[in-house]
Amino acid sequence: QVQLVESGGGLVQPGGSLTLSCAASGFTFRSYDMGWVRQVPGKGPEWIAGIGSAGTWTDYIDDVKGRFTISRDNWGDILYLQMASLKPEDTGVYYCVRALRHVIPKPGEDWGQGTQVTVSP
């Protein structure tokens, strides 16, 4: 079955960096666009970054553009999100999703379990 397993979250100071990873299995990873969705406390989920199946395009919301970088390893079936210049408002749960650009998939197999990122002094 489809599995998306995130790792790399944690506590970081403002201005710091983190790299999230998502190990994919149970499907042909290289055939699917992928993305990251963030859920911050008190708000609904927000699509923040996406990448094409072959990595030929990437896209970001304005809030993270220039600070976050999405990438993928289609040999190792891993999705990454490099986060830099982190702000307290970046705090939230970050989910790896199998989805088209700007799409937040319905709950189910297209979501990982999420990894918590906390940005605090």
GUDO-292886 format. One line per 8 residues: their letters; for each residue x, y, z of C-alpha. Coordinates in Angstrom, 1 decimal. Example, Ala and Ser with C-alpha at 12.3 -4.5 7.8 and 13.67 -1.06 7.14 Angstrom:
AS) 12.3 -4.5 7.8; 13.7 -1.1 7.1 .
# end
This chain:
QVQLVESG) 0.0 0.0 0.0; 1.0 3.6 -0.4; 3.2 4.9 2.4; 4.6 8.3 2.9; 6.8 8.7 6.0; 8.1 12.1 7.0; 11.1 12.8 9.2; 13.4 15.7 10.1 .
GGLVQPGG) 11.1 17.9 12.1; 12.0 19.4 15.4; 12.7 22.5 17.4; 14.7 25.3 15.8; 15.5 28.9 16.7; 14.2 31.7 14.5; 16.5 32.2 11.5; 17.6 28.5 11.7 .
SLTLSCAA) 17.2 25.7 9.1; 15.7 22.3 8.9; 15.5 19.7 6.2; 12.4 17.5 6.0; 12.4 14.1 4.3; 9.6 11.9 3.1; 10.3 8.3 2.2; 7.8 7.0 -0.3 .
SGFTFRSY) 6.8 3.4 -1.0; 4.0 1.3 -2.4; 3.7 3.2 -5.7; 5.8 4.4 -8.6; 7.2 7.6 -7.0; 8.7 8.9 -10.2; 5.3 9.0 -11.9; 3.7 11.4 -9.5 .
DMGWVRQV) 3.8 15.1 -8.7; 4.4 15.6 -5.0; 4.1 18.4 -2.5; 4.2 19.6 1.1; 1.2 20.8 3.0; 1.5 22.7 6.3; -1.0 23.0 9.1; -0.4 25.7 11.6 .
PGKGPEWI) -2.3 25.9 14.9; -5.8 27.3 14.5; -5.8 27.2 10.7; -6.6 24.7 8.0; -4.1 22.9 5.9; -2.1 25.0 3.4; -0.3 23.7 0.3; 3.1 25.4 0.4 .
AGIGSAGT) 5.3 23.7 -2.2; 5.2 21.2 -5.1; 7.4 19.5 -7.6; 6.8 17.7 -10.8; 7.2 14.0 -11.3; 10.5 14.4 -13.0; 11.5 17.4 -11.0; 11.2 19.7 -14.0 .
WTDYIDDV) 9.1 22.3 -12.2; 8.8 23.5 -8.6; 6.3 25.9 -7.2; 5.9 27.7 -3.8; 3.5 30.0 -2.1; 4.8 33.5 -1.7; 5.3 33.1 2.0; 8.0 30.5 1.7 .
KGRFTISR) 9.5 31.4 -1.7; 13.2 32.1 -1.4; 13.4 30.4 2.0; 12.2 26.8 1.2; 13.4 24.4 -1.5; 11.6 21.3 -2.5; 13.5 18.5 -4.3; 13.2 14.8 -4.9 .
DNWGDILY) 15.3 11.7 -5.5; 13.5 9.5 -7.9; 16.1 6.7 -7.5; 15.7 6.6 -3.7; 12.0 7.5 -3.7; 12.5 10.4 -1.3; 11.0 13.9 -1.2; 12.8 16.7 0.5 .
LQMASLKP) 11.9 20.2 1.9; 14.9 22.3 2.8; 13.8 25.2 5.1; 15.9 28.2 5.9; 15.4 31.5 7.6; 12.7 30.0 9.6; 10.2 32.2 11.4; 7.9 31.5 14.4 .
EDTGVYYC) 4.9 31.6 12.1; 6.4 28.6 10.2; 5.5 26.5 13.3; 3.2 23.7 12.4; 2.8 20.1 11.2; 4.3 19.5 7.8; 2.8 16.8 5.6; 4.2 15.1 2.5 .
VRALRHVI) 1.4 14.7 0.0; 1.0 12.9 -3.3; -0.9 15.6 -5.2; -1.0 17.9 -8.2; 0.2 21.5 -8.0; -1.7 23.5 -5.5; -4.0 20.6 -4.6; -4.7 19.5 -1.1 .
PKPGEDWG) -5.7 15.9 -1.3; -8.6 14.4 0.6; -7.6 12.5 3.8; -6.3 9.1 3.0; -3.3 7.4 1.5; -2.0 10.5 -0.3; -0.8 11.9 3.0; 2.0 11.1 5.3 .
QGTQVTVS) 1.6 11.1 9.1; 3.2 14.6 9.4; 6.2 15.9 11.2; 6.2 18.8 13.8; 8.3 21.8 13.2; 8.5 24.3 16.0; 10.3 27.6 15.5; 10.9 29.3 18.9 .
P) 13.8 31.1 20.7 .
# end
